[in-house]
Amino acid sequence: MDGPRIEVAGLTKRYGDVLAVDAVSFTAEPGRVTGFLGPNGAGKTTTLRSALGLIAPTAGAITFSGRRFSQLPRPAAVVGAHLEPAFHPGRTGRDHLRTLAPLAGVPDSRCDEVLAMVGLADAAGRRVGGYSLGMRQRLGLATALLGDPAALVLDEPANGLDPAGITWMRAFVRSFAARGGTVLLSSHLLAEVEQTVDDVVVIARGRIRHASPLADLHALASPETVLRSPDEAGLRRLVSRWPDALMEDSVTAVIPGTTAAEVGAAAHAAQLEVHGLTERGESLERVFLRMTEEAA
Ligand SMILES: Nc1ncnc2c1ncn2[C@@H]1O[C@H](COP(=O)(O)OP(=O)(O)OP(=O)(O)O)[C@@H](O)[C@H]1O
């Protein structure tokens, strides 16, 4: 599969006074899964809908290997999208896909193929109204796959999935990218997609805050020390010298930006009884939150 390079260049979208997306630029590369991450209202959906020609941007453009969505001769063969799904509850999963097959330029037989690919073959004849949230997510993905695209654009695909569903979705997009496809997916939780994505693009308040391979986020994680003591009052007194320190519970304090040596020395000087002293890297979720909070 030859996935297109998805390039977002200077994308701006204004709704009246609201600048929903402000000069956003980034790329999603073939053979990789790019996570588009940001809190609610950050501008993710607006960006993805603009990519698919569903919203007219105020400025800028999104291209698939150099062509805008509207210039693609057979868009469904290039990019498959799973945005907010709108299903008719009275229709079966198969009928839902059959109404879309002509638009994607594929025969009806393709509907059963994609249902099998997402593990919905047995539910094909059931009404969508009776589907679980996880089954709807799978049906949304099946819809995206109808035209046998080389790129997938997925808005919050893990939303509402149970752990088994998340594992399944992760394996699916990883194998799609491993075959050369391009995947751009959004999420408001880094932890939800940490094991799925190769690259991360962080957006907050309509602006890009960070873009890099996921591995580079680790370099931004500052060290922190976890200190445990049965003497709650003494522990609180000691850590009050670090304004960022947090009590995780009554016997455990987390002190960002410190080393074990530093905290150990302070505890020793204060004659605090210590039951645990560990230095660790800040979690990636904390790094991500810091990036989005700094934007607030
Ligand atoms: N049709 C619209 N009219 C006016 N404002 C809008 C419209 N659509 C989105 N917005 C605003 O644009 C901003 C970005 O919204 P968007 O839905 O793109 O964010 P998001 O990152 O996808 O968030 P969520 O995860 O909550 O869907 C928000 O402030 C939102 O209120």
The ligand as an SDF file (V2000), in Angstrom:
LIG
                    3D

 31 33  0  0  0  0  0  0  0  0999 V2000
  -19.8450   25.2020   13.9310 N   0  0  0  0  0  0  0  0  0  0  0  0
  -19.2260   25.9030   14.8850 C   0  0  0  0  0  0  0  0  0  0  0  0
  -19.6120   27.1540   15.2050 N   0  0  0  0  0  0  0  0  0  0  0  0
  -18.9830   27.8540   16.1550 C   0  0  0  0  0  0  0  0  0  0  0  0
  -17.9330   27.4010   16.8670 N   0  0  0  0  0  0  0  0  0  0  0  0
  -17.5010   26.1680   16.6210 C   0  0  0  0  0  0  0  0  0  0  0  0
  -18.1110   25.3380   15.6010 C   0  0  0  0  0  0  0  0  0  0  0  0
  -17.4590   24.1530   15.5710 N   0  0  0  0  0  0  0  0  0  0  0  0
  -16.4730   24.2250   16.5110 C   0  0  0  0  0  0  0  0  0  0  0  0
  -16.5000   25.4390   17.1220 N   0  0  0  0  0  0  0  0  0  0  0  0
  -15.5660   25.8850   18.1800 C   0  0  0  0  0  0  0  0  0  0  0  0
  -14.2500   25.7070   17.7040 O   0  0  0  0  0  0  0  0  0  0  0  0
  -13.3910   25.2420   18.7350 C   0  0  0  0  0  0  0  0  0  0  0  0
  -12.7310   23.9290   18.3130 C   0  0  0  0  0  0  0  0  0  0  0  0
  -13.7090   22.8980   18.2600 O   0  0  0  0  0  0  0  0  0  0  0  0
  -13.3940   21.4020   17.7880 P   0  0  0  0  0  0  0  0  0  0  0  0
  -14.6780   20.6480   17.8140 O   0  0  0  0  0  0  0  0  0  0  0  0
  -12.6320   21.4270   16.5320 O   0  0  0  0  0  0  0  0  0  0  0  0
  -12.4470   20.8940   18.9530 O   0  0  0  0  0  0  0  0  0  0  0  0
  -12.0230   19.4120   19.3060 P   0  0  0  0  0  0  0  0  0  0  0  0
  -10.5810   19.4740   19.6340 O   0  0  0  0  0  0  0  0  0  0  0  0
  -12.4250   18.4660   18.2490 O   0  0  0  0  0  0  0  0  0  0  0  0
  -12.8260   19.1380   20.6120 O   0  0  0  0  0  0  0  0  0  0  0  0
  -13.7140   17.8730   21.0430 P   0  0  0  0  0  0  0  0  0  0  0  0
  -12.7140   16.8400   21.4850 O   0  0  0  0  0  0  0  0  0  0  0  0
  -14.5050   18.4270   22.1840 O   0  0  0  0  0  0  0  0  0  0  0  0
  -14.5350   17.4830   19.8570 O   0  0  0  0  0  0  0  0  0  0  0  0
  -14.2410   25.1480   19.9840 C   0  0  0  0  0  0  0  0  0  0  0  0
  -14.0690   26.3340   20.7110 O   0  0  0  0  0  0  0  0  0  0  0  0
  -15.6420   25.0320   19.4390 C   0  0  0  0  0  0  0  0  0  0  0  0
  -16.5640   25.5610   20.3690 O   0  0  0  0  0  0  0  0  0  0  0  0
  1  2  1  0
  2  3  1  0
  2  7  2  0
  3  4  2  0
  4  5  1  0
  5  6  2  0
  6  7  1  0
  6 10  1  0
  7  8  1  0
  8  9  2  0
  9 10  1  0
 10 11  1  0
 11 12  1  0
 11 30  1  0
 12 13  1  0
 13 14  1  0
 13 28  1  0
 14 15  1  0
 15 16  1  0
 16 17  2  0
 16 18  1  0
 16 19  1  0
 19 20  1  0
 20 21  2  0
 20 22  1  0
 20 23  1  0
 23 24  1  0
 24 25  2  0
 24 26  1  0
 24 27  1  0
 28 29  1  0
 28 30  1  0
 30 31  1  0
M  END
$$$$
